[in-house]
Amino acid sequence: MTTPPPSPATDWLRLDQQICFSLNAASRAFGGVYRVLLKELGLTYPQYLVMLVLWEHGELPVKKLGEHLRLDSGTLSPLLKRLETAGLVHRERSAQDERSVTVRPTEEGLALREQAAEVPRRIATATGLNLKEIQDLRARLDHLTRALDSTY
């Protein structure tokens, strides 16, 4: 005798029951919107994130920048090299510690901030969520990230 298949609402192995899939699909959808908006600025999404941190904090050691972005130096170094080639950031090796490199936005990089000012508003509009809903969602995602970080 075969057992009946579980109902869709209780079959936790269905794709539509996976939170990771929903998060990945949302992330890919965000990526598409950002790709269009950031093309106007000449930035990729990872480059935009680097610039956001630098606009907020100014000059930072690469290690600290990586901590803010949750990226390792192997991923960050090529990003910074492309941003430096574009004239948006300047990297400099520390005189005190040759292993440490600091990065700061150039004047051109700082000026780009003005052009980028509309990006968050346009993203918010694209979500169809109001400000309170966006803040609540971000808080819940931050909570989820902390919970997952402490799990493994």
Backbone as JSON, one array per atom type, in Angstrom:
{
  "sequence": "MTTPPPSPATDWLRLDQQICFSLNAASRAFGGVYRVLLKELGLTYPQYLVMLVLWEHGELPVKKLGEHLRLDSGTLSPLLKRLETAGLVHRERSAQDERSVTVRPTEEGLALREQAAEVPRRIATATGLNLKEIQDLRARLDHLTRALDSTY",
  "N": [[0.85, -1.17, 0.0], [0.61, 2.18, -0.88], [1.6, 5.31, 0.49], [-0.33, 8.28, 0.71], [0.56, 11.29, -1.07], [2.02, 14.11, 0.67], [0.09, 16.99, 1.63], [0.17, 20.07, -0.24], [0.48, 22.23, 1.54], [1.78, 21.18, 3.73], [4.01, 19.88, 2.86], [7.16, 20.16, 3.25], [9.26, 19.95, 1.57], [8.7, 21.03, -0.84], [9.39, 23.35, -3.42], [8.12, 25.87, -3.31], [7.8, 26.17, -0.61], [10.16, 26.87, 0.5], [12.06, 29.13, 2.26], [14.56, 30.08, 1.62], [14.53, 30.01, -1.15], [12.61, 31.94, -1.78], [13.89, 34.23, -0.74], [16.16, 34.25, -2.38], [14.98, 34.6, -4.9], [13.82, 37.14, -4.56], [16.15, 38.61, -4.15], [17.41, 38.33, -6.64], [15.53, 39.67, -8.22], [15.72, 42.26, -7.14], [18.35, 42.72, -7.91], [18.09, 42.97, -10.68], [16.6, 45.37, -10.91], [18.35, 47.18, -9.64], [20.52, 46.92, -11.4], [19.63, 48.25, -13.71], [19.17, 50.88, -12.71], [21.7, 51.57, -11.67], [23.31, 51.5, -13.86], [23.15, 53.96, -15.04], [24.83, 55.37, -13.39], [27.22, 54.21, -13.85], [28.04, 52.09, -12.31], [28.36, 48.84, -10.81], [26.27, 46.68, -8.83], [27.74, 45.58, -6.53], [29.86, 47.45, -6.52], [28.47, 49.79, -6.0], [27.62, 49.27, -3.38], [30.11, 49.35, -2.07], [30.74, 52.05, -2.48], [28.62, 53.23, -1.04], [29.33, 52.6, 1.62], [31.78, 53.96, 1.8], [30.95, 56.61, 1.34], [29.53, 56.99, 3.63], [31.4, 56.53, 5.72], [33.88, 57.57, 4.96], [37.41, 57.5, 4.71], [38.71, 54.23, 5.03], [40.25, 51.28, 6.39], [40.86, 48.5, 4.22], [40.2, 46.05, 5.33], [38.28, 46.74, 7.3], [36.32, 47.85, 5.69], [35.56, 45.56, 4.3], [34.41, 44.15, 6.44], [32.14, 45.7, 6.97], [30.74, 45.21, 4.61], [30.53, 42.49, 4.56], [32.33, 40.98, 3.08], [35.21, 39.24, 1.86], [38.75, 39.99, 1.54], [39.71, 38.98, -0.86], [37.53, 39.07, -2.57], [36.88, 41.72, -2.44], [39.15, 43.19, -3.28], [39.44, 43.11, -6.24], [37.13, 44.59, -6.88], [37.7, 47.08, -5.73], [39.94, 47.76, -7.21], [38.84, 48.13, -9.77], [37.16, 50.3, -9.2], [39.07, 52.18, -8.52], [40.45, 52.43, -10.94], [38.43, 53.61, -12.38], [38.5, 56.07, -11.26], [37.16, 56.67, -8.92], [37.82, 55.92, -6.33], [40.61, 55.94, -4.05], [43.38, 54.0, -3.28], [45.66, 53.23, -0.68], [48.67, 52.06, 0.66], [49.4, 51.41, 4.05], [51.76, 53.28, 5.89], [52.62, 52.52, 8.38], [51.94, 49.83, 8.61], [52.63, 47.59, 6.32], [50.97, 45.6, 5.37], [48.42, 46.53, 5.53], [45.89, 48.27, 3.81], [44.42, 51.32, 2.98], [41.37, 52.83, 1.91], [39.72, 55.4, 0.17], [37.14, 57.67, -0.91], [37.51, 59.49, -3.96], [37.49, 62.92, -5.15], [35.85, 62.85, -7.39], [34.5, 60.48, -6.83], [33.13, 61.26, -4.52], [31.48, 63.23, -5.62], [29.82, 61.66, -7.14], [28.0, 60.76, -5.35], [25.92, 62.61, -5.19], [24.55, 62.15, -7.61], [23.69, 59.59, -7.09], [21.75, 59.88, -5.2], [19.04, 59.58, -5.79], [18.61, 56.89, -6.12], [17.84, 55.16, -3.82], [15.17, 56.08, -3.37], [13.94, 55.45, -5.79], [14.23, 52.7, -5.78], [12.67, 52.07, -3.55], [10.15, 52.86, -4.51], [9.89, 50.98, -6.56], [9.52, 48.64, -5.08], [6.93, 48.74, -4.15], [6.2, 48.96, -1.56], [5.41, 50.72, 1.49], [7.14, 53.21, 3.51], [7.21, 52.38, 6.22], [6.69, 49.62, 5.97], [8.96, 48.87, 4.53], [10.99, 49.47, 6.41], [10.24, 47.68, 8.45], [10.52, 45.21, 7.12], [13.28, 45.25, 6.56], [14.28, 45.23, 9.19], [13.37, 42.72, 10.03], [14.78, 41.06, 8.25], [17.4, 41.68, 9.03], [17.31, 40.62, 11.61], [16.91, 37.92, 10.97], [19.33, 37.4, 9.63], [21.2, 37.75, 11.74], [20.36, 35.65, 13.41], [20.88, 33.41, 11.79], [23.65, 33.72, 11.45], [24.52, 33.19, 14.02], [23.93, 30.55, 14.29], [25.59, 28.72, 12.85]],
  "CA": [[0.0, 0.0, 0.0], [1.4, 3.41, -0.94], [1.05, 6.4, 1.3], [-0.7, 9.43, -0.14], [1.54, 12.39, -0.99], [1.63, 15.15, 1.62], [-0.61, 18.12, 1.02], [1.12, 21.15, -0.54], [0.7, 23.12, 2.69], [2.62, 20.53, 4.74], [5.17, 19.25, 2.24], [8.24, 21.12, 3.44], [10.27, 19.78, 0.52], [8.26, 21.72, -2.05], [10.14, 24.57, -3.69], [7.39, 27.06, -2.85], [7.84, 26.21, 0.85], [11.53, 27.17, 0.91], [12.34, 30.55, 2.48], [15.8, 30.42, 0.89], [14.19, 30.27, -2.55], [11.94, 33.25, -1.82], [14.91, 35.26, -0.55], [17.0, 34.28, -3.58], [14.19, 35.19, -5.99], [13.73, 38.58, -4.27], [17.48, 39.17, -4.37], [17.62, 38.41, -8.09], [14.65, 40.73, -8.72], [16.39, 43.5, -6.74], [19.53, 42.86, -8.76], [17.66, 43.47, -11.99], [16.23, 46.78, -10.77], [19.59, 47.91, -9.38], [21.35, 46.92, -12.61], [19.14, 49.32, -14.59], [19.39, 52.18, -12.07], [23.12, 51.85, -11.46], [23.96, 51.67, -15.16], [23.22, 55.42, -15.23], [25.96, 55.86, -12.59], [28.42, 53.5, -14.26], [28.42, 51.2, -11.2], [27.69, 47.56, -10.58], [25.69, 46.64, -7.48], [28.79, 45.5, -5.5], [30.59, 48.73, -6.48], [27.56, 50.73, -5.33], [27.7, 48.99, -1.94], [31.4, 49.89, -1.61], [30.62, 53.51, -2.43], [27.74, 53.58, 0.08], [30.12, 52.55, 2.87], [32.77, 55.04, 1.78], [30.24, 57.88, 1.51], [29.12, 57.06, 5.04], [32.51, 56.48, 6.68], [35.11, 58.21, 4.47], [38.55, 56.6, 4.56], [38.66, 53.03, 5.85], [41.1, 50.15, 5.99], [40.14, 47.53, 3.4], [39.64, 45.02, 6.22], [37.07, 47.28, 7.93], [35.34, 47.95, 4.6], [35.07, 44.19, 4.11], [33.53, 43.8, 7.56], [30.85, 46.38, 6.73], [30.07, 44.61, 3.45], [30.52, 41.04, 4.71], [33.11, 40.46, 1.97], [36.62, 39.04, 2.18], [39.63, 40.84, 0.73], [39.82, 38.4, -2.2], [36.4, 39.55, -3.35], [36.89, 43.19, -2.39], [40.3, 43.78, -4.01], [39.14, 43.41, -7.65], [36.14, 45.67, -6.9], [38.4, 48.34, -5.44], [40.82, 48.05, -8.34], [38.01, 48.7, -10.85], [36.71, 51.63, -8.76], [40.23, 53.07, -8.6], [40.67, 52.67, -12.37], [37.38, 54.55, -12.8], [38.76, 57.36, -10.63], [36.19, 56.92, -7.85], [38.45, 55.7, -5.02], [42.07, 55.91, -4.0], [43.91, 53.03, -2.31], [47.01, 53.55, -0.24], [49.24, 51.14, 1.64], [49.75, 52.07, 5.3], [53.19, 53.42, 6.17], [52.87, 51.82, 9.64], [51.77, 48.39, 8.44], [52.6, 47.33, 4.87], [49.89, 44.66, 5.02], [47.15, 47.24, 5.6], [45.6, 49.22, 2.74], [43.24, 52.14, 3.23], [40.67, 53.25, 0.7], [38.89, 56.57, 0.39], [36.57, 58.17, -2.16], [38.14, 60.65, -4.58], [36.53, 64.01, -5.37], [34.89, 62.33, -8.37], [33.68, 59.52, -6.1], [32.22, 62.02, -3.64], [30.5, 63.9, -6.47], [28.87, 60.65, -7.61], [26.97, 60.62, -4.31], [24.78, 63.46, -5.58], [23.81, 61.44, -8.66], [23.13, 58.36, -6.52], [20.75, 60.21, -4.18], [17.7, 59.14, -6.2], [18.52, 55.43, -6.21], [16.99, 54.56, -2.78], [13.76, 56.43, -3.58], [13.46, 54.68, -6.94], [14.12, 51.31, -5.33], [11.49, 52.0, -2.67], [8.99, 52.91, -5.39], [9.81, 49.7, -7.28], [9.06, 47.57, -4.19], [5.49, 48.83, -3.89], [6.02, 48.99, -0.11], [5.56, 52.05, 2.08], [8.36, 53.34, 4.31], [7.09, 51.54, 7.42], [6.84, 48.23, 5.53], [10.37, 48.68, 4.18], [11.74, 49.43, 7.66], [9.9, 46.42, 9.13], [11.14, 44.11, 6.37], [14.72, 45.31, 6.79], [14.52, 44.79, 10.57], [13.18, 41.27, 10.07], [15.9, 40.44, 7.54], [18.56, 41.82, 9.92], [17.11, 39.63, 12.68], [17.14, 36.62, 10.35], [20.77, 37.28, 9.39], [21.86, 37.53, 13.04], [20.0, 34.31, 13.86], [21.62, 32.44, 10.97], [25.07, 33.87, 11.77], [24.81, 32.57, 15.32], [23.61, 29.14, 14.22], [26.7, 27.91, 12.35]],
  "C": [[0.9, 1.24, 0.0], [0.74, 4.47, -0.08], [0.72, 7.57, 0.39], [0.36, 10.53, -0.01], [1.08, 13.43, 0.03], [0.92, 16.29, 0.9], [0.42, 19.23, 0.77], [1.44, 22.04, 0.66], [1.63, 22.5, 3.73], [3.83, 19.82, 4.16], [6.32, 20.25, 2.24], [9.36, 20.96, 2.42], [9.82, 20.35, -0.82], [9.05, 23.01, -2.2], [9.44, 25.8, -3.13], [7.29, 27.16, -1.33], [9.21, 26.65, 1.39], [11.75, 28.67, 1.05], [13.58, 30.98, 1.72], [15.5, 30.73, -0.56], [13.51, 31.63, -2.69], [12.94, 34.39, -1.67], [15.8, 35.38, -1.79], [16.25, 34.93, -4.75], [14.06, 36.7, -5.8], [15.07, 39.26, -4.54], [17.77, 39.33, -5.87], [16.76, 39.52, -8.7], [15.23, 42.11, -8.37], [17.58, 43.76, -7.65], [19.19, 43.42, -10.12], [17.31, 44.95, -11.95], [17.48, 47.63, -10.55], [20.46, 48.01, -10.64], [20.94, 48.07, -13.53], [19.46, 50.69, -13.99], [20.87, 52.55, -11.98], [23.89, 52.0, -12.77], [24.13, 53.16, -15.46], [24.42, 56.01, -14.48], [27.28, 55.22, -13.0], [28.94, 52.57, -13.18], [27.71, 49.87, -11.3], [27.12, 47.62, -9.16], [26.77, 46.5, -6.41], [29.6, 46.8, -5.39], [29.76, 49.8, -5.77], [27.62, 50.52, -3.82], [29.0, 49.53, -1.35], [31.29, 51.41, -1.46], [29.7, 53.96, -1.3], [28.52, 53.62, 1.39], [31.12, 53.69, 2.92], [32.12, 56.41, 1.92], [29.84, 58.08, 2.97], [30.31, 57.24, 5.98], [33.78, 57.19, 6.22], [36.2, 57.17, 4.3], [38.47, 55.44, 5.54], [39.75, 52.06, 5.43], [40.25, 49.15, 5.19], [39.49, 46.46, 4.28], [38.33, 45.49, 6.85], [35.95, 47.44, 6.89], [34.72, 46.59, 4.33], [34.14, 43.75, 5.21], [32.16, 44.44, 7.37], [30.04, 45.67, 5.65], [29.92, 43.1, 3.53], [31.2, 40.38, 3.51], [34.55, 40.26, 2.41], [37.47, 39.85, 1.21], [39.81, 40.29, -0.69], [38.7, 38.84, -3.13], [36.46, 41.07, -3.5], [38.0, 43.8, -3.25], [40.01, 44.05, -5.48], [38.11, 44.55, -7.8], [36.82, 47.02, -6.73], [39.32, 48.74, -6.58], [40.03, 48.69, -9.48], [37.51, 50.1, -10.47], [37.86, 52.64, -8.83], [40.53, 53.41, -10.05], [39.65, 53.67, -12.91], [37.55, 55.93, -12.16], [37.85, 57.68, -9.46], [36.76, 56.71, -6.44], [39.97, 55.75, -5.18], [42.48, 54.92, -2.92], [45.33, 53.42, -1.96], [47.46, 52.58, 0.84], [49.67, 51.94, 2.87], [51.27, 52.12, 5.48], [53.56, 52.65, 7.44], [52.81, 50.31, 9.49], [51.59, 48.1, 6.95], [51.48, 46.39, 4.44], [48.54, 45.36, 4.93], [47.05, 48.27, 4.46], [44.36, 50.0, 3.14], [42.64, 52.56, 1.89], [39.78, 54.44, 1.07], [38.3, 57.01, -0.95], [37.38, 59.37, -2.66], [37.09, 61.76, -4.67], [35.44, 63.56, -6.34], [33.94, 61.32, -7.7], [32.69, 60.19, -5.17], [31.13, 62.72, -4.44], [29.43, 62.92, -6.97], [27.72, 60.44, -6.61], [25.72, 61.42, -4.65], [23.9, 62.76, -6.62], [23.09, 60.22, -8.09], [21.98, 58.63, -5.56], [19.34, 59.71, -4.53], [17.52, 57.63, -6.17], [17.63, 54.84, -5.1], [15.5, 54.86, -2.96], [13.17, 55.61, -4.73], [13.33, 53.2, -6.61], [12.88, 51.14, -4.46], [10.21, 52.01, -3.51], [8.79, 51.57, -6.1], [9.28, 48.58, -6.39], [7.55, 47.58, -4.0], [5.17, 48.85, -2.4], [6.11, 50.43, 0.39], [6.78, 52.05, 3.0], [8.33, 52.45, 5.54], [7.29, 50.07, 7.06], [8.3, 47.92, 5.18], [11.22, 48.57, 5.44], [11.49, 48.13, 8.41], [10.57, 45.23, 8.44], [12.64, 44.08, 6.61], [15.07, 44.84, 8.2], [14.38, 43.27, 10.68], [14.3, 40.53, 9.37], [17.18, 40.54, 8.36], [18.5, 40.8, 11.05], [17.41, 38.22, 12.14], [18.64, 36.39, 10.12], [21.52, 37.01, 10.69], [21.59, 36.11, 13.55], [20.79, 33.25, 13.08], [23.12, 32.51, 11.25], [25.42, 33.17, 13.07], [24.55, 31.07, 15.33], [24.83, 28.29, 13.84], [27.98, 28.69, 12.39]]
}
